[in-house]
Amino acid sequence: MAEQRDVVAEVGLLIYPDCQLSAVYGLTDLFRIASQWVPYQADHQRSVRVSHWQVAQDDVVCVWDSHPGSAHRLSYIIAPPSIIMPAKMQAMPVAARWMIAQHDKGATIGSICAGAFVLAETGLVDGRRVTTHWAFSDELAARYPKLELAAERMVIDDGDILTAGGILAWTDLGLTLVEKLMGVQTMLATARFLLVDPPRRDQDVYRSFVPKFDHGDAAILHVQHHIHAKASEAHDISDFADRAGLTERTFLRRFVKATGLRPTEYLQQIRMMQARDALETTGLPVAQISWNVGYSDVTAFRRIFLRVTGLTPMQYRQRFGVRSNLAS
């Protein structure tokens, strides 16, 4: 076992009710593997100490330690994902107070996926950049409006705050820490051993458009249904307003309030959703897909697709297409 002097950092993993234990144990194994891949220096090897911390009734206690027998000096504290939806996650004031206390002692605190709700409860991310799973971003922003949401990012390393997006982004966060603590060569060696990609920087390519239909505005819902049914056709605001039985100004205000998007942005998201599906499941040429979803200018389509997903249509097909071997 490595001596204390060889430990470059201690990472504390917070076990809270209904958290994803596979992320806790996955990160534990990742840091152990990384420690085994660190190049030897003189006659000893550096390592990362990992400890698990359990939320008890009125305290947080250590329940497992990779380097028992010495005092804890937590460098990082990570709240893992939850296996239940954020709306059902219970408030955790005990965990929040503990994280605040450790942050005051110099620990970097962070989260993965819905763990951002645990992190946000501390108040330490008010006014700070935070990411979470794209599907939870609206709820996180609504519940904690003082934080600066950047849900397009997969990992945000903001110094004393570290957050990761998707539910499996624990590999991205773990490898990010390995790179910080042990260097890029050890990070790459760990990634190769685990057969995973190096840390991803954004999650736009994984983001799906989830339209809001439960807003209670019947006039706007009627227009939404029309847009979904006729997404490839040409549209204008006056037509939408007429269908809603509203003036253009009132329609725009109510549409944005109900959906969170302007009508042109909403239509664009639907078209990009249809384009993604075609790229994933068909071998149609990109120009044909562009035309099918409503863009006669394929150059404009490529530009918009790149802005929305972070990939060109060809790159997207190569990465996600079930028929990626077909020419586009």
C-alpha positions in Angstrom: 0.0 0.0 0.0 1.3 3.5 -0.8 2.5 5.7 2.0 0.7 8.9 2.8 3.5 10.9 1.2 2.7 9.2 -2.1 -1.0 10.2 -2.1 -1.4 13.1 -4.4 -5.1 13.8 -3.4 -8.0 12.3 -1.6 -11.3 12.1 -3.5 -14.4 11.7 -1.3 -17.5 10.2 -3.0 -20.8 11.2 -1.3 -23.3 8.4 -0.9 -26.7 9.9 -0.5 -30.2 8.2 -0.6 -30.9 6.7 -4.1 -27.6 7.8 -5.6 -26.1 5.7 -8.4 -23.7 3.3 -6.7 -22.3 2.1 -10.0 -20.8 5.6 -10.4 -19.4 5.5 -6.9 -17.7 2.1 -7.5 -16.8 3.0 -11.1 -14.9 6.1 -10.0 -13.2 4.1 -7.2 -12.0 1.6 -9.7 -11.0 4.3 -12.2 -8.7 6.0 -9.7 -7.2 2.7 -8.6 -6.4 1.8 -12.2 -5.0 5.3 -12.8 -2.7 4.8 -9.7 -1.4 1.6 -11.2 -0.6 3.3 -14.5 1.3 6.2 -13.0 5.0 6.1 -14.0 7.3 5.0 -11.2 9.2 7.8 -9.6 12.4 6.7 -7.7 11.3 3.7 -5.6 7.7 4.6 -5.0 4.4 5.1 -6.9 1.9 8.0 -6.5 -1.7 7.2 -6.0 -5.1 8.8 -5.4 -6.8 8.1 -2.1 -10.6 7.4 -2.4 -13.1 7.4 0.5 -16.8 6.9 0.6 -18.9 9.2 2.8 -22.4 8.2 3.9 -25.2 10.6 4.8 -26.4 9.6 8.2 -29.3 11.1 10.2 -27.5 14.2 11.4 -23.9 13.7 10.1 -21.8 12.5 7.3 -19.4 9.6 8.1 -16.7 7.8 6.2 -17.8 4.2 5.5 -14.9 3.1 3.2 -11.3 4.2 2.7 -8.7 3.0 0.3 -5.9 4.2 2.6 -7.2 3.7 6.2 -5.2 4.6 9.3 -4.4 8.2 8.5 -6.3 11.5 8.9 -8.5 12.6 6.1 -7.6 15.6 4.0 -10.2 15.8 1.3 -9.1 17.4 -1.9 -12.3 16.7 -3.9 -15.9 15.8 -2.9 -18.2 14.5 -5.6 -21.9 14.0 -5.5 -22.7 11.2 -7.9 -25.8 10.9 -10.1 -29.2 9.9 -8.7 -31.1 6.8 -9.9 -34.4 8.6 -9.4 -35.7 11.7 -11.1 -34.7 15.1 -9.5 -38.3 15.9 -8.7 -38.3 12.9 -6.3 -35.0 13.6 -4.7 -35.3 14.6 -1.1 -33.6 17.7 0.4 -30.3 16.9 2.0 -29.4 19.7 4.4 -26.9 17.5 6.3 -25.0 16.7 3.2 -25.1 20.4 2.1 -23.7 21.6 5.4 -20.9 19.0 5.3 -19.9 20.0 1.7 -19.9 23.6 2.8 -17.6 22.8 5.7 -15.2 20.8 3.5 -15.2 23.6 0.9 -14.3 26.0 3.7 -11.3 23.7 4.4 -10.1 23.9 0.8 -11.8 21.0 -0.9 -13.1 21.3 -4.5 -16.7 20.2 -4.5 -18.5 18.8 -7.5 -21.3 16.7 -9.0 -22.3 14.4 -11.8 -25.7 14.6 -13.5 -28.5 15.0 -11.0 -25.9 15.3 -8.2 -26.0 18.9 -9.3 -29.2 19.2 -7.2 -27.3 18.1 -4.1 -24.4 20.5 -4.9 -26.8 23.4 -5.6 -28.3 23.0 -2.2 -25.1 24.3 -0.7 -25.6 27.7 -2.2 -21.9 27.6 -3.2 -22.7 27.6 -6.9 -24.9 30.7 -6.9 -23.5 32.9 -9.7 -21.2 30.0 -10.8 -21.2 27.9 -14.0 -22.8 24.5 -13.5 -23.7 21.7 -15.9 -26.1 18.7 -15.4 -27.9 16.2 -17.6 -29.6 18.1 -20.5 -32.9 16.6 -19.5 -32.7 18.0 -16.0 -31.4 21.5 -16.9 -34.7 23.3 -17.0 -35.7 22.0 -13.5 -32.3 22.8 -12.1 -32.4 26.3 -13.4 -36.0 26.8 -12.1 -35.2 25.4 -8.6 -31.9 27.3 -8.3 -32.2 30.4 -10.4 -29.0 32.0 -9.0 -26.6 29.6 -10.6 -25.4 30.0 -14.2 -26.5 27.0 -16.1 -24.2 25.7 -19.0 -25.9 22.4 -19.8 -24.3 22.2 -23.2 -21.0 21.4 -21.4 -20.1 17.8 -20.5 -17.5 18.9 -17.9 -16.9 22.3 -16.3 -13.8 22.7 -14.2 -14.3 26.0 -12.5 -11.4 25.6 -10.0 -13.1 25.0 -6.7 -16.3 23.8 -8.4 -16.3 20.8 -10.8 -19.5 19.5 -12.5 -20.2 16.9 -15.1 -23.3 16.5 -17.3 -24.7 13.0 -18.2 -25.4 10.1 -16.0 -22.4 8.2 -17.3 -20.2 11.3 -17.3 -18.5 10.0 -14.2 -15.9 8.7 -16.6 -15.3 12.2 -18.0 -15.1 13.7 -14.6 -12.8 11.0 -13.3 -10.4 11.2 -16.2 -10.4 15.0 -15.9 -9.2 14.6 -12.3 -6.7 12.0 -13.3 -5.2 14.4 -15.9 -5.1 17.2 -13.3 -3.5 15.1 -10.6 -1.3 12.7 -12.6 -0.8 14.2 -16.0 -2.1 13.6 -19.5 -0.1 10.4 -20.1 -1.6 8.7 -17.1 -5.1 9.9 -18.1 -4.7 8.5 -21.7 -3.3 5.2 -20.4 -6.3 4.9 -18.0 -8.7 5.7 -20.8 -7.1 3.1 -23.1 -7.2 0.5 -20.4 -10.9 1.1 -19.7 -11.7 1.3 -23.5 -13.3 4.7 -23.1 -12.8 8.0 -24.8 -10.8 10.8 -23.2 -13.0 13.4 -21.5 -15.6 15.0 -23.7 -16.1 18.7 -23.4 -19.7 19.2 -24.4 -23.0 17.3 -24.5 -24.8 19.2 -27.3 -24.4 16.2 -29.6 -26.4 14.1 -27.1 -29.1 16.6 -26.4 -32.6 15.8 -27.6 -35.3 18.3 -28.2 -38.1 17.8 -25.6 -41.0 20.1 -26.6 -43.4 21.4 -23.8 -47.0 20.5 -24.4 -48.3 20.7 -20.8 -48.2 24.5 -20.4 -52.0 24.9 -20.5 -52.2 27.4 -23.4 -54.7 25.8 -25.8 -54.1 28.3 -28.6 -50.3 27.8 -28.5 -50.7 24.1 -28.3 -52.8 24.1 -31.5 -50.0 25.9 -33.3 -47.4 23.5 -31.9 -49.4 20.6 -33.3 -49.5 22.3 -36.7 -45.7 22.9 -36.7 -45.0 19.3 -35.9 -47.3 18.0 -38.6 -45.9 20.4 -41.3 -42.3 21.0 -40.1 -40.9 20.8 -43.6 -43.2 23.4 -45.1 -42.6 27.2 -45.2 -44.1 29.1 -42.3 -44.4 32.7 -41.2 -45.5 34.4 -37.9 -48.7 35.8 -39.4 -49.9 32.3 -40.3 -49.1 31.1 -36.8 -50.9 34.0 -35.2 -54.0 33.5 -37.4 -54.1 29.9 -36.3 -53.9 30.9 -32.7 -56.5 33.6 -33.1 -54.1 36.2 -31.7 -52.3 39.3 -32.8 -48.7 38.7 -33.8 -47.3 40.5 -30.8 -49.5 38.6 -28.4 -48.8 35.3 -30.1 -45.0 35.7 -29.9 -45.2 36.6 -26.2 -47.4 33.6 -25.3 -45.5 31.2 -27.5 -42.2 32.1 -25.8 -43.8 31.9 -22.4 -45.3 28.5 -23.2 -42.4 26.8 -25.0 -39.3 28.7 -24.0 -38.5 29.3 -27.6 -39.4 31.7 -30.4 -41.4 30.0 -33.2 -38.5 30.0 -35.6 -36.2 28.4 -33.0 -38.9 25.9 -32.2 -39.3 25.0 -35.9 -35.6 24.7 -36.2 -35.3 22.3 -33.3 -38.0 20.0 -34.9 -36.2 20.0 -38.2 -32.9 19.2 -36.5 -34.6 16.4 -34.6 -35.9 14.9 -37.9 -32.5 15.3 -39.5 -30.8 13.5 -36.7 -33.2 10.6 -37.0 -32.6 10.4 -40.8 -28.9 10.5 -40.3 -29.0 7.8 -37.7 -31.4 5.4 -39.4 -31.1 5.9 -43.2 -28.5 6.1 -45.9 -30.1 9.1 -47.6 -27.7 11.8 -49.0 -27.3 14.8 -46.8 -28.7 17.0 -49.5 -31.9 14.9 -49.6 -32.3 15.0 -45.9 -31.9 18.8 -46.0 -34.7 19.1 -48.5 -36.9 16.6 -46.6 -36.8 18.5 -43.4 -37.4 21.9 -45.0 -34.1 23.4 -46.1 -33.6 24.0 -49.8 -30.1 25.4 -49.1 -28.0 22.5 -48.0 -25.2 24.8 -47.0 -27.5 26.6 -44.6 -28.7 23.2 -43.3 -25.1 22.1 -42.6 -24.3 25.3 -40.8 -27.4 25.1 -38.6 -26.8 21.4 -37.9 -23.2 22.1 -36.9 -24.3 25.0 -34.6 -27.0 22.8 -32.9 -25.1 19.5 -32.5 -21.4 20.5 -32.6 -20.9 18.1 -35.5 -21.3 18.2 -39.3 -24.0 15.9 -40.7 -21.3 13.5 -42.0 -19.6 13.4 -38.6 -22.9 12.8 -36.9 -23.7 9.9 -39.2 -20.3 8.4 -38.8 -20.7 8.5 -35.0 -24.3 7.5 -34.5 -25.6 6.1 -37.8 -26.7 2.5 -37.9 -25.8 2.6 -41.6 -22.7 4.6 -41.3 -21.0 2.4 -43.9 -23.2 3.8 -46.6 -22.0 6.8 -48.6 -23.7 10.1 -47.9 
